[in-house]
Amino acid sequence: MLFLLFELGKDRYALDARQVVEVLPLVGIKQVPQAPPSVAGILNYRGGPVPVIDVSQLTLGRPAERRLSTRIVLVHYPGADGHNRLLGLIAERATQTVRREETDFVASGVTNEAASYLGPVATDTRGLLQWLDARTLLPAEVRDMLFRQPKAG
């Protein structure tokens, strides 16, 4: 399997490349007033709005560092209606990929209900690499705010 690598703080994470639509430079994002801190804003992608989450803010409580290797990773995110939506993830050092077998990843031995997006871990010469599942990244209240269907009327 192919994984996109990125970092949160000093830790490395792997995102299944099948979830990734495109990796973009850190371009202009329109802020959303009164949004939770993890909601960076809205990106214009090919003429349509895409919500963007700052993964560092969501997981570590601090904004991603703005550097050349910080990217917006567009992923498929499952909507409540069964259709995939686009979601942008601001991720630090998202410039490399790696091929690993799914069986290379094993349970970490730590369960955290508040971080259900954290999957198993693999090791390499640089240490641990944790699989992150973008489909379960958003807390329910953020997911509902970003993807709630407007009521007809």
C-alpha positions, 0 to 999 in steps of 0.5 A, a space after each residue: 500500500 502507498 501512504 502519504 507521510 506527514 508529521 504532528 509535532 515530532 511524531 510521524 503519521 501515515 495516511 492511506 493514499 487511496 483516501 487522498 485526492 490531491 496534495 496542494 501547497 498551503 494556499 489562501 483559505 477563507 476563514 469562517 467566523 465563529 468556527 472552532 479553532 480546528 476549522 481553518 476555513 474554506 478553500 476554493 477547489 476547482 470552483 467549489 468550496 471545500 472545508 479545511 481542517 488544521 490537523 495540528 490544531 485539532 489533535 495537538 491544540 496548536 496551529 500547524 507551522 507555516 513552512 514550505 513542507 506544510 500542505 493541504 491534503 484533499 481527502 475523501 470524507 464520508 458524508 452521512 448521506 453515504 456520498 464522499 465529500 472533499 475535506 482539506 487537511 493542513 498537514 506539516 511535512 506532507 511531502 513524502 510517500 512510502 510503501 508498506 504492507 498493511 500487515 507491517 502495522 500492529 496494534 499500539 497497545 493504547 486505546 484512546 476513545 477521543 482519538 479513534 482516528 489513530 490506527 496501528 503502528 509500524 516501525 522503521 529506521 526512524 522509529 514509529 509510524 502511526 496510521 491515521 484514518 481521515 474518515 474518522 478524524 472529525 469529532 461529531 460536532 465539527 463533522 456536523 457543522 461542515 457537512 450538515 445538509 441545509 433543511 429544505 423550506 
